[in-house]
Structure formats: C-alpha cells, structure tokens
C-alpha cells in the first residue's frame, strides 16, 4: 500500500460541545479517539484537562522498543528510554520540553507501566513560542481501554494510532475543531 505522507491532514471532531470522545479523520480513515476530561478548549491552561483547539504540526514520535517493533512512519521516530520525561512545571526553563529523569522540577515520566505511551506523537501545541502555563505534554498516544478521557491529549487504540503513523510526516497537521 503506497501512501503519500507530505501534508496529510488529520481532523479531530468531538461528538458534542463538551465531548470527551471524538472522531479522528485522515483521508478515508475514521477512528474513535479520546479527548480531555473537560472537553476541548480554545484557551488551554496547564492542568485544566482540556484538549486544545487549533491546528498543530506533528513533530516527532517515540515508541517503547521493549513492547513493539519499530513502527512505520515518516516522522522522526525514537525509542523511549526509562529516564525520558516531559517537563510540566510552568516556571521551569524546560517547560513543555523533553527532559531526563531524575529531574528537579515536575516532569511526567514517558516510560510508563501502563501502555498509554507505548507510542507517542508530539504535537506542536504551545511550542513556538512556549508560553508558561498554557499547557504541556500534549500528545497523540494510546488510549485506555474503553477510550476513556485523557488529561488533554488525543488518544487512539494502538492499531489505529499505528495506521495513522504510517501516513503522517513532519508536514502533517492535526486540526482539532471546537
């Protein structure tokens, strides 16, 4: 199957205004996805549980090499390490950036016992420029069973995420609608 990765558009639509479940559309593919526990927001804040509305570049991806084979992707793809983290502490100079544990400021661990971060696609939310307190660690990642709400990310079943990963590149845009 040949797919064209340049400029692929992905659209996320909620099932209602405050929906915690939505549909992600990529060409002829349509998959259910989990959204933030407080729905979607045009005014994302750290810890609000909202999925940010907007258009985001898909920067890079990480995966757990101990749990799955290297996924097929046109994105830069890096195996996760046990010490990998993502700073979620607004005053810290590395806010909303990848860091290495142990880290003095608050930082989420990317190496998790559950399977949520077996594959992570980094979205460009709050990156250029990074505004302190406007949200961090906004990813596309693996959904919990039952597609339960996230803390603000977009989450899909692993097979669906892997299918999307094959189609997207660094020029792809994920558009989350209000």
C-alpha positions in Angstrom: 0.0 0.0 0.0 1.5 3.3 -1.1 0.6 6.4 0.9 1.6 10.0 0.5 2.8 11.4 3.8 3.5 15.0 2.8 1.0 17.5 4.1 -1.5 14.8 5.3 -4.4 16.5 7.3 -5.9 14.9 10.3 -9.2 16.3 11.7 -10.5 15.7 15.2 -14.2 16.4 15.8 -15.9 16.0 19.2 -19.3 14.2 19.3 -20.7 17.2 21.1 -19.6 20.6 22.6 -18.3 19.0 25.9 -17.5 15.6 24.4 -14.6 13.6 25.8 -14.8 11.2 22.8 -14.4 12.2 19.2 -13.6 11.0 15.7 -10.2 11.5 14.1 -10.4 11.6 10.3 -7.4 11.1 7.9 -8.5 10.7 4.3 -10.8 7.7 4.2 -9.8 6.6 7.7 -12.1 7.4 10.6 -11.3 6.2 14.1 -12.7 6.9 17.6 -10.5 8.9 19.9 -10.4 10.0 23.5 -10.2 13.7 24.3 -9.6 15.6 27.5 -11.8 15.0 30.5 -13.1 18.6 30.3 -13.6 18.5 26.5 -11.9 20.9 24.1 -10.8 24.5 24.8 -9.6 27.5 22.8 -7.9 28.8 26.0 -5.8 25.8 27.1 -4.3 26.0 30.6 -1.9 23.7 32.5 -3.9 21.1 34.4 -7.4 22.0 33.0 -8.0 18.6 31.4 -8.9 20.2 28.1 -7.8 19.2 24.6 -6.6 22.4 22.9 -8.5 23.6 19.8 -6.3 24.5 16.9 -4.0 23.3 14.1 -0.9 21.5 15.2 2.2 20.2 13.4 3.2 16.6 14.3 6.8 17.0 15.3 8.2 13.5 16.1 7.2 10.2 17.6 8.5 7.9 20.4 7.8 4.3 21.0 8.5 1.5 23.5 11.0 -0.8 21.7 10.7 -3.3 24.5 7.0 -3.7 23.8 6.6 -3.3 20.0 8.6 -3.3 16.8 9.7 0.0 15.3 6.5 1.4 13.8 6.5 2.5 10.2 6.5 6.3 10.0 7.7 9.3 8.0 8.1 11.2 11.3 11.4 11.2 13.2 11.0 8.2 15.4 13.0 7.5 18.6 12.8 4.6 21.1 11.9 5.7 24.6 14.4 5.3 27.4 13.5 4.7 31.0 14.7 8.2 32.0 12.7 10.1 29.4 10.3 12.7 30.8 8.4 15.8 29.8 8.5 19.0 31.9 5.1 20.2 33.1 6.2 22.8 35.6 5.4 26.3 34.2 8.2 28.2 36.0 10.9 25.8 34.8 13.1 26.9 31.9 12.4 23.5 30.2 8.6 23.8 30.5 6.9 21.7 27.7 10.1 20.1 26.6 11.6 16.6 26.9 13.8 16.2 29.9 15.8 13.4 31.6 14.8 11.9 35.0 15.7 12.4 37.7 14.6 16.0 37.1 14.3 18.6 39.9 11.1 20.3 38.6 7.8 18.5 37.9 8.1 16.3 34.9 5.9 13.5 33.6 7.5 10.1 33.1 7.2 8.9 29.5 8.3 5.4 30.4 5.1 4.1 32.0 3.9 0.7 33.3 0.5 1.1 31.6 0.5 1.1 27.8 -0.6 4.7 27.2 2.8 5.9 26.0 3.8 2.8 24.0 3.6 5.2 21.1 3.6 9.0 21.5 3.3 11.6 18.7 4.4 15.0 19.8 2.0 17.8 18.8 3.3 21.4 18.3 0.8 22.8 20.9 2.5 25.6 22.9 5.9 25.2 21.4 6.9 28.2 19.2 6.7 30.2 21.3 6.2 28.3 24.5 4.0 30.3 26.9 4.3 29.3 30.6 1.1 27.8 31.9 -0.6 27.3 28.5 -0.3 23.5 28.6 2.4 20.9 28.2 2.8 17.3 27.1 0.0 17.4 24.5 0.4 14.2 22.5 -1.4 11.7 20.4 -1.0 8.4 22.3 -2.5 5.1 23.0 -6.0 5.2 24.6 -7.1 3.4 27.8 -9.5 0.5 27.3 -12.9 1.9 26.6 -11.5 5.1 25.1 -11.7 6.9 28.4 -10.9 10.6 28.7 -7.3 12.0 28.8 -5.7 14.9 30.7 -5.8 16.9 27.4 -4.2 14.6 24.8 -5.8 12.8 21.8 -5.7 9.1 22.4 -6.5 6.2 20.0 -6.5 2.4 20.1 -2.9 1.2 19.3 -3.8 -0.4 15.9 -5.4 2.9 14.8 -2.5 5.0 16.0 -0.1 2.8 14.1 -2.1 3.1 10.9 -2.1 6.9 11.2 1.6 6.9 12.0 2.2 5.3 8.6 0.5 8.1 6.8 1.8 11.2 8.6 5.0 13.2 8.3 6.6 16.3 9.8 4.5 18.3 7.3 1.2 16.8 8.5 -1.3 18.9 10.5 -3.7 17.8 13.2 -6.7 20.1 13.3 -8.8 19.9 16.5 -12.2 21.6 16.0 -14.2 23.4 18.6 
